[in-house]
Amino acid sequence: MPFKKLEPQLLENLAGHNFEEPNPFQKDIISKIKSGANVYGIGPKGSGKTTSLVISAIQKCKARPDGDNPRVLIFVRDNEAVDKLAALFEPLTYHTGVRVVTVNEVFNLEKQKDAIYLGSDIVIATTKRLSKLYFLNGINLGQLQMLVIEDAEFLIRSNFHTDVSRISESLPKCQHLVYAEKMDAKLQRLDNLFMSNPYIVEVK
């Protein structure tokens, strides 16, 4: 899918940062994500996975703010990953008004609740802190449209998949994306938890 089929402001931001055309992986996965399918994005570092995630999340929000509750939730490995991913969103949300809120284990829980309450479109979170917020009624996921797991290896090496599954089960119908470097049997177990009829898009 050429970038020209994206929202105009997102397209302008991409062009302003020299993203003229998607690579073959990005073209395939962005197209499938845009269709509303559940997708595994599999490839090594540098293959364009994270860029496809950022573009797809902003596109899901139609490159504009809407309402008070998040439409996209992204789980990441740790506090450092929260900040790194948020920094990648900044140039591509320019002039869109899309509100990206970060949730980690470093800052005060009550202040994070307040930030979400004031309005968010995309929330980037560690699993542990988001679970705590959710079960304390500190975040409303009733309007969530997309749940993403970035670098999903961390999920299958811990018990965090239990928290994600518990949250996913309580959501309205929602698109799921899982990004990882390699596809293996442990990762495919997520099919039984929250991935229904997923596509696998892999860098060959």
N, C-alpha and C positions, 0 to 999 in steps of 0.2 A: 504494500500500500504506500504510494508516494506520500510524503509529508504534506502535500498540498490538500489532502482530504481531511486534515485536522482543523480544529477551530482557528480562525484567522489570527487572533492575538498569539496563540501558542505557535503557530507557523511563523509569525513575525519574530518571536523570541528565538526560535530555533535558527532562523536565518541570521539573526544578529550575532549568534554564537557559532556560526560556520557549520551548523548541522543542515546541510543542503539535501541530502538523500539518506534514507536508512540503508544499513548494510543488509544482506540477505536474511540474516537471523531476525533483525529488527522488523523488516518488512513483513515477514511471516507472522511473528508473534504479535505485533501491534494489530495486524488485521484480525487475527483470531480473538484477541482480547476485545477489540472494538465490537465484535459480533456478539459479545456477552458470554462466551464459552469459558469454562474452567480450563486453566492452562498450566502445565509445567514448563518453565523456561530453563533449559539445561545448557550450560556452556562454561568454559573457563573464564577466569578474570580477563578483562579486556575484550570480551566478545560483544559487548553492548547490552548486556542484560539490564544493568541498573538504569541506563538511559531509557530503555524501552519501558521500564517500570515507571519512571518519572513522567514520561510522555503520556503513558496510558492512564495514570492516575489523574493528571490534569485534564485530559480529554474526557475522562469519566465525569468530571465535575463541570464539563462544558466550558472550561476556562473562565468560570465566574463563580462568585460566592452565591450561596443559596441556603436560607434558613439558618438555624443555630447548631444543628447536630451534624457530626461528621458523616460524609458519604464514602470516604475511603479510610481504611485502617491498615497500617503497615507495621508488622512485627519485625524487629531486627535483633541481632545477636546481643548487643550490649550498649552501654551508655555512649561509648565512642561512636558506634555505628549510627546511633540516633542523630548525633550532630553532623556526621559526614553526609548522611542522606539528606538532611534538612538543607545543608549548604548547596546540594545539587539542585534542589527545588527552587532556590531563590531566583536564579536568573531566568528560569523558564516560567515562573509565575509572575514575572514583571508586568505591571499594568493589567493584570487579570483580576486582582482583588481576591484571588483564591487564598484562603487562610490555612496556613500550615502550622500545626501546634505540635510541639515535642513533649514527650512524656518519658522521663527516665528516673533513675533511683538516686540522682544527685540532688535535685531541687525539692523544695518543700511540697508535700502532697497537696495541701490546701491551696497553694498558689497555682498548682497545675489544674486542680478542679476549677478554680476561678477562670483560668485562661480558656478552658474548654467551654465553660458556661457562657462566656462572652461571645462564643461563636467559633466554629471550626468547620473546615471542609475536608481536610486531610490531617490525620493524626499519625505520627510516627512514634512508636513506643517499644520499650522493652516488654517482654511478656510478663515478667514479674510485676512491674509497676502498673501496667494496664489492667491486669487481673485484679489487683488490689483496688484500683479505681472503680472497676466495673462492679465488683461485689459490694462496694460501699456506696453504690448508686452515684458515683462521681462522673459518669459518662453515659450518655444516652445513645445507644447504637440502633435505635429503632428505624432510622433512615439509612442505615449502612447499605451501600450498593456493591462494594468491593472490599474483600479482605485479602491482604498480600502477606506472604512470608518471604523475606529476603534472606539469602544465604541459609537456606533451610537445614543445612547440616547441623546447625546448633540445636535445632528442634528435636531431631531424631537421636541425638547423643545425650539427651536429658529427659526429664519428665515434663518439660514445658509443653509437649504436644497435648498433654492432658488438659492444661489450662486453655490452650487454643481451641481444643475440641469442645470443651464445656461452653466457652463463649459462642463458638460457631453454632452449636445446637440450639442456642437461645435466640438466634438472629432470625429476622425474616429472610426470605429467599435472597441469596447474595452470591455474587461471583467470587470465585477463589483463584488466586494466582500463587504458585509456588516456584521460587527461583533457587537453583542450586548448581553446583559445578558438575556433579555427576548424578546419574539416575541409578539407583540401586533398589534392592528389595525392601529395605527399611523405609526408604522415601515413598515407595509405592503403597506402603501400608496406610498412608494418609488417604488413599482412595476410600478406605472403609470409614474414615473419620469425617471427612468433609469435602472430598473431591469427587464429584459425580460426573461420569463420562468425560474425563478430561482429555484434552489434546496434549501431546508431548512435542514441543518444539525444541530441537537440539542442534547445536552447532556440530556439524560433521567434520 
